[in-house]
Amino acid sequence: MQDRTVIFSMVGQEWARPNSILDLFLESFRIGKGTKHLLNHLVIVAFDSKAFKYCKSVHPHCFYLSDWAAEKYATHEPLSLPLLKYKFLQEVIHLGYNIAFTDADVMWFRNPLMHVDTFKEITIACDLDSVDPSASTTSNGIDGGFYYLKSNGITIEYLKYKEVERFLYPNSLNRSLCEEIVRNGENLSQMLDLRIKYMDKYLFGGFCQQTVNIDRVCTMHANCCDDIENKLHDLKLLLEDWRNENLPMWRAPGKCKG
């Protein structure tokens, strides 16, 4: 892991409370293969005061996004959550830190940073053909819940482009980076010389996928699952199955329907 790479995840109070998704997320780092030390590089960004308070009780590195926003952007109208997230990540990149961003409903069982291409601006987990992404379509560009942004001049130019795009197309901030890359990756590569690596989809499983190799996968994303109780149930199954090395395959998704 590069010295100037920080792992970020973001949670609100629904995902950060006792017996929550945040608890399972942190536990996956503790029991994963070669992942426990990464907790020292993991910063949990809390959207609200309740999430921040709970985060501080279970993890040493927590950041309160609302406090930062109030000090940084003192405006009469509060900034939307998607815009706050974007502004925060933009500032981290400007400070010279590489970003490994992961959704909190992604279980880390092996170190995905081993598969990052540090020579490219973006490394991203989407359910795409990593050899020929152009063969994929937006319909199967399923978000793997993980991406890496390299801090350099090209990435900064890309973020400036995103700043312009959000004024022209306000809804663009609601798209995941995976959706953005599937839609515009080829144009961005030509326009900005933005280099993109699509990670091997078999290393980044999720509930949307039909089969996932337990002996190979780095992370498992509880996508295709909107109900929080179903998500918690199936994430707990994942952790139980990971501890039982004799299982040939995952039991999850069970209540979530991939």
The 8 nearest C-alpha neighbors of each residue, nearest first, counted from 0:
[[1, 2, 112, 4, 113, 3, 37, 5],
 [0, 2, 4, 3, 97, 5, 117, 112],
 [1, 3, 4, 0, 5, 96, 97, 40],
 [4, 2, 96, 1, 97, 5, 95, 0],
 [5, 3, 97, 1, 96, 98, 2, 6],
 [4, 6, 98, 40, 99, 97, 7, 41],
 [5, 7, 99, 41, 100, 40, 98, 42],
 [8, 6, 100, 42, 41, 43, 99, 101],
 [7, 9, 43, 101, 102, 103, 100, 44],
 [10, 8, 44, 43, 45, 103, 7, 102],
 [11, 9, 45, 14, 46, 15, 44, 50],
 [10, 12, 46, 50, 13, 14, 45, 47],
 [11, 13, 50, 15, 14, 49, 16, 47],
 [14, 12, 11, 15, 16, 19, 10, 50],
 [13, 15, 20, 12, 19, 11, 10, 21],
 [16, 14, 12, 50, 21, 19, 13, 11],
 [15, 17, 19, 53, 14, 18, 12, 13],
 [18, 16, 19, 15, 22, 53, 21, 20],
 [19, 17, 22, 16, 20, 23, 21, 15],
 [18, 20, 22, 21, 16, 17, 14, 15],
 [19, 21, 14, 23, 22, 24, 104, 231],
 [20, 22, 24, 15, 19, 23, 14, 25],
 [23, 21, 19, 25, 20, 24, 26, 18],
 [24, 22, 26, 20, 21, 25, 27, 19],
 [23, 25, 21, 27, 22, 26, 106, 103],
 [26, 24, 28, 22, 27, 23, 21, 29],
 [27, 25, 23, 29, 28, 24, 22, 30],
 [26, 28, 24, 30, 107, 29, 25, 106],
 [29, 27, 35, 34, 31, 26, 25, 30],
 [30, 28, 35, 26, 27, 31, 25, 34],
 [29, 31, 27, 28, 26, 32, 35, 108],
 [32, 30, 108, 28, 34, 109, 27, 29],
 [31, 33, 109, 34, 108, 30, 110, 35],
 [34, 32, 35, 110, 31, 109, 36, 37],
 [33, 35, 28, 31, 37, 32, 36, 110],
 [34, 36, 29, 28, 37, 38, 33, 31],
 [37, 35, 38, 34, 39, 33, 40, 28],
 [38, 36, 39, 40, 34, 35, 41, 28],
 [37, 39, 41, 40, 36, 35, 28, 34],
 [38, 40, 37, 41, 36, 60, 35, 42],
 [41, 39, 37, 38, 5, 6, 42, 4],
 [40, 42, 6, 38, 39, 7, 37, 5],
 [43, 41, 7, 60, 61, 6, 44, 40],
 [42, 44, 61, 8, 9, 7, 62, 45],
 [45, 43, 9, 62, 61, 63, 8, 64],
 [46, 44, 51, 63, 10, 50, 47, 11],
 [45, 47, 11, 64, 10, 65, 63, 44],
 [48, 46, 50, 45, 49, 11, 51, 65],
 [47, 49, 51, 50, 52, 46, 63, 45],
 [50, 48, 52, 51, 12, 47, 53, 11],
 [49, 51, 12, 15, 53, 11, 45, 48],
 [50, 52, 48, 45, 54, 49, 53, 63],
 [53, 51, 49, 55, 54, 50, 48, 56],
 [52, 54, 56, 50, 55, 51, 16, 49],
 [53, 55, 51, 56, 57, 52, 58, 50],
 [54, 56, 52, 53, 58, 57, 61, 59],
 [55, 57, 53, 54, 58, 52, 59, 51],
 [58, 56, 54, 55, 53, 59, 22, 25],
 [57, 59, 55, 54, 60, 56, 61, 43],
 [60, 58, 55, 61, 57, 56, 54, 39],
 [61, 59, 42, 58, 43, 41, 62, 55],
 [60, 62, 43, 42, 44, 55, 54, 59],
 [63, 61, 44, 45, 64, 43, 60, 42],
 [64, 62, 45, 65, 66, 51, 44, 46],
 [63, 65, 67, 46, 66, 45, 68, 62],
 [64, 66, 68, 67, 63, 69, 46, 47],
 [67, 65, 69, 68, 64, 63, 70, 71],
 [66, 68, 64, 70, 65, 69, 71, 63],
 [67, 69, 71, 65, 72, 70, 66, 64],
 [70, 68, 66, 73, 67, 72, 71, 65],
 [71, 69, 67, 68, 72, 73, 66, 65],
 [72, 70, 68, 69, 67, 73, 66, 74],
 [71, 73, 68, 69, 74, 70, 67, 78],
 [74, 72, 69, 70, 71, 75, 68, 77],
 [75, 73, 76, 72, 77, 69, 78, 71],
 [74, 76, 77, 73, 78, 72, 69, 68],
 [75, 77, 74, 78, 73, 79, 72, 69],
 [78, 76, 79, 75, 74, 73, 69, 72],
 [79, 77, 83, 82, 76, 80, 68, 74],
 [78, 80, 82, 81, 83, 77, 84, 76],
 [79, 81, 83, 82, 84, 78, 46, 85],
 [82, 80, 84, 83, 79, 172, 85, 173],
 [81, 83, 85, 79, 80, 84, 86, 78],
 [84, 82, 80, 86, 85, 81, 87, 79],
 [85, 83, 81, 87, 82, 86, 80, 88],
 [84, 86, 82, 88, 83, 87, 89, 81],
 [87, 85, 89, 83, 84, 88, 82, 90],
 [86, 88, 84, 90, 89, 85, 83, 91],
 [87, 89, 91, 85, 90, 86, 84, 92],
 [90, 88, 86, 92, 87, 91, 85, 93],
 [89, 91, 93, 87, 92, 88, 94, 86],
 [92, 90, 88, 94, 93, 89, 96, 87],
 [91, 93, 150, 89, 96, 95, 94, 90],
 [94, 92, 90, 95, 91, 89, 155, 150],
 [95, 93, 91, 92, 96, 90, 150, 89],
 [94, 96, 92, 93, 150, 97, 91, 3],
 [97, 95, 3, 92, 4, 94, 150, 91],
 [96, 98, 4, 149, 150, 148, 3, 92],
 [99, 97, 148, 5, 147, 4, 100, 6],
 [98, 100, 147, 6, 146, 5, 7, 148],
 [101, 99, 7, 146, 145, 6, 98, 8],
 [102, 100, 145, 8, 144, 103, 7, 99],
 [101, 103, 144, 104, 8, 105, 145, 9],
 [102, 104, 105, 8, 24, 101, 21, 9],
 [105, 103, 102, 221, 220, 20, 106, 24],
 [106, 104, 220, 103, 219, 102, 218, 221],
 [105, 107, 219, 218, 27, 24, 108, 104],
 [106, 108, 218, 27, 28, 109, 217, 31],
 [109, 107, 31, 217, 218, 32, 27, 106],
 [110, 108, 217, 32, 31, 107, 111, 33],
 [109, 111, 112, 34, 113, 217, 33, 108],
 [112, 110, 113, 114, 217, 109, 115, 218],
 [113, 111, 115, 114, 110, 0, 99, 147],
 [112, 114, 111, 115, 110, 0, 116, 109],
 [115, 113, 112, 111, 116, 198, 110, 199],
 [114, 116, 112, 113, 117, 122, 111, 147],
 [115, 117, 118, 119, 122, 114, 196, 121],
 [116, 118, 119, 115, 149, 120, 122, 121],
 [119, 117, 116, 120, 149, 194, 115, 121],
 [120, 118, 194, 117, 121, 116, 195, 196],
 [119, 121, 149, 194, 148, 154, 195, 193],
 [122, 120, 195, 148, 147, 119, 196, 123],
 [121, 123, 196, 147, 146, 195, 115, 197],
 [122, 124, 146, 197, 198, 145, 125, 121],
 [123, 125, 143, 198, 145, 146, 197, 203],
 [126, 124, 142, 143, 127, 141, 140, 177],
 [127, 125, 141, 140, 200, 139, 142, 124],
 [128, 126, 125, 132, 135, 140, 129, 200],
 [127, 129, 132, 131, 130, 135, 134, 126],
 [130, 128, 197, 199, 132, 131, 198, 127],
 [131, 129, 128, 132, 197, 199, 127, 133],
 [130, 132, 128, 133, 134, 129, 135, 127],
 [133, 131, 128, 134, 135, 129, 127, 130],
 [134, 132, 135, 131, 136, 128, 185, 181],
 [133, 135, 132, 131, 136, 128, 127, 130],
 [136, 134, 133, 132, 127, 128, 139, 137],
 [137, 135, 138, 139, 140, 134, 181, 133],
 [136, 138, 140, 139, 181, 182, 135, 178],
 [137, 139, 136, 140, 141, 135, 181, 178],
 [138, 140, 141, 137, 136, 126, 135, 127],
 [141, 139, 137, 126, 125, 138, 127, 136],
 [140, 142, 126, 139, 125, 143, 177, 138],
 [143, 141, 125, 144, 177, 140, 126, 124],
 [142, 144, 124, 125, 145, 203, 220, 141],
 [143, 145, 102, 142, 101, 220, 105, 124],
 [146, 144, 101, 124, 100, 143, 123, 102],
 [145, 147, 123, 100, 122, 99, 124, 101],
 [146, 148, 99, 122, 98, 121, 100, 123],
 [149, 147, 121, 98, 120, 97, 150, 99],
 [148, 150, 97, 120, 151, 121, 147, 98],
 [149, 151, 97, 92, 95, 96, 154, 148],
 [152, 150, 154, 153, 149, 155, 95, 120],
 [151, 153, 155, 154, 156, 150, 157, 93],
 [152, 154, 156, 155, 151, 157, 193, 191],
 [155, 153, 157, 156, 151, 152, 120, 150],
 [154, 156, 158, 152, 157, 153, 159, 151],
 [157, 155, 159, 153, 154, 158, 160, 152],
 [156, 158, 154, 160, 155, 159, 153, 161],
 [157, 159, 161, 155, 160, 156, 162, 154],
 [160, 158, 162, 156, 161, 157, 155, 163],
 [159, 161, 157, 163, 158, 162, 164, 156],
 [160, 162, 164, 158, 159, 163, 165, 157],
 [163, 161, 159, 160, 165, 164, 158, 166],
 [164, 162, 160, 161, 165, 166, 159, 167],
 [163, 165, 161, 167, 166, 162, 168, 160],
 [164, 166, 169, 168, 162, 167, 163, 171],
 [167, 165, 164, 163, 168, 169, 162, 161],
 [166, 168, 164, 165, 169, 163, 171, 170],
 [167, 169, 165, 170, 171, 166, 164, 172],
 [170, 168, 165, 171, 166, 167, 172, 164],
 [171, 169, 172, 173, 168, 165, 174, 167],
 [170, 172, 173, 169, 174, 168, 165, 164],
 [173, 171, 170, 174, 81, 165, 169, 82],
 [172, 174, 171, 170, 81, 175, 169, 82],
 [175, 173, 172, 171, 178, 179, 176, 170],
 [174, 176, 178, 177, 179, 173, 142, 172],
 [175, 177, 179, 178, 180, 174, 146, 142],
 [176, 178, 175, 180, 179, 142, 125, 181],
 [179, 177, 181, 175, 176, 180, 174, 182],
 [180, 178, 176, 182, 177, 181, 183, 175],
 [179, 181, 184, 183, 177, 182, 178, 176],
 [180, 182, 178, 179, 184, 183, 137, 177],
 [183, 181, 179, 180, 178, 184, 137, 185],
 [182, 184, 180, 186, 185, 181, 179, 187],
 [185, 183, 180, 187, 186, 181, 188, 182],
 [184, 186, 188, 187, 183, 189, 180, 182],
 [185, 187, 189, 183, 188, 184, 190, 191],
 [188, 186, 190, 184, 189, 185, 191, 193],
 [189, 187, 193, 192, 185, 186, 191, 190],
 [188, 190, 186, 187, 192, 191, 185, 193],
 [189, 191, 187, 188, 186, 192, 193, 185],
 [190, 192, 193, 187, 188, 189, 153, 157],
 [193, 191, 188, 189, 190, 194, 187, 153],
 [194, 192, 188, 191, 187, 120, 153, 195],
 [193, 195, 119, 120, 188, 192, 121, 196],
 [196, 194, 121, 122, 119, 120, 193, 197],
 [195, 197, 122, 198, 121, 123, 116, 119],
 [198, 196, 129, 123, 122, 124, 195, 199],
 [199, 197, 124, 129, 123, 200, 196, 122],
 [198, 200, 201, 129, 202, 197, 203, 124],
 [201, 199, 126, 202, 203, 198, 127, 125],
 [200, 202, 199, 203, 204, 216, 211, 212],
 [201, 203, 216, 217, 200, 199, 215, 204],
 [204, 202, 218, 200, 201, 216, 217, 219],
 [205, 203, 219, 211, 218, 220, 202, 201],
 [206, 204, 220, 219, 207, 208, 221, 222],
 [205, 207, 257, 208, 222, 221, 252, 223],
 [208, 206, 257, 205, 223, 222, 209, 141],
 [209, 207, 206, 205, 210, 257, 204, 211],
 [208, 210, 207, 211, 257, 206, 205, 204],
 [211, 209, 208, 212, 204, 248, 249, 206],
 [210, 212, 204, 213, 201, 209, 208, 216],
 [213, 211, 214, 215, 216, 210, 248, 201],
 [212, 214, 215, 216, 248, 211, 249, 247],
 [215, 213, 212, 216, 247, 248, 211, 217],
 [214, 216, 212, 213, 202, 217, 201, 211],
 [215, 217, 202, 213, 203, 218, 212, 214],
 [218, 216, 109, 202, 108, 111, 203, 110],
 [219, 217, 107, 203, 106, 108, 216, 204],
 [218, 220, 204, 205, 106, 105, 203, 221],
 [219, 221, 105, 205, 222, 104, 204, 143],
 [222, 220, 206, 104, 205, 224, 105, 230],
 [221, 223, 224, 220, 206, 205, 207, 257],
 [224, 222, 207, 257, 206, 225, 221, 256],
 [225, 223, 222, 255, 226, 230, 221, 256],
 [224, 226, 227, 223, 230, 222, 229, 255],
 [227, 225, 229, 228, 224, 230, 255, 231],
 [226, 228, 230, 229, 231, 225, 224, 13],
 [229, 227, 231, 230, 226, 232, 233, 254],
 [230, 228, 232, 254, 226, 231, 227, 255],
 [229, 231, 227, 228, 233, 232, 234, 226],
 [232, 230, 228, 234, 229, 233, 227, 235],
 [233, 231, 229, 235, 230, 234, 228, 236],
 [232, 234, 236, 235, 230, 251, 231, 252],
 [233, 235, 237, 231, 236, 232, 230, 238],
 [234, 236, 238, 233, 237, 232, 231, 239],
 [237, 235, 233, 239, 234, 238, 240, 251],
 [236, 238, 234, 240, 235, 239, 241, 251],
 [237, 239, 241, 235, 240, 236, 242, 234],
 [240, 238, 236, 242, 241, 237, 235, 243],
 [241, 239, 243, 237, 242, 238, 236, 249],
 [242, 240, 238, 243, 239, 237, 244, 108],
 [241, 243, 239, 240, 244, 238, 30, 237],
 [244, 242, 240, 241, 245, 246, 239, 238],
 [243, 245, 246, 242, 241, 240, 247, 213],
 [246, 244, 243, 247, 240, 242, 248, 241],
 [245, 247, 244, 248, 243, 240, 249, 241],
 [248, 246, 245, 213, 249, 244, 214, 212],
 [249, 247, 246, 213, 250, 212, 211, 240],
 [250, 248, 251, 240, 237, 213, 247, 246],
 [249, 251, 252, 248, 253, 236, 237, 240],
 [252, 250, 253, 249, 233, 236, 237, 206],
 [251, 253, 255, 233, 206, 254, 256, 250],
 [252, 254, 251, 255, 233, 250, 256, 232],
 [253, 255, 229, 252, 256, 233, 232, 230],
 [256, 254, 252, 224, 253, 229, 257, 230],
 [257, 255, 252, 254, 223, 253, 224, 206],
 [256, 207, 206, 223, 255, 208, 252, 209]]
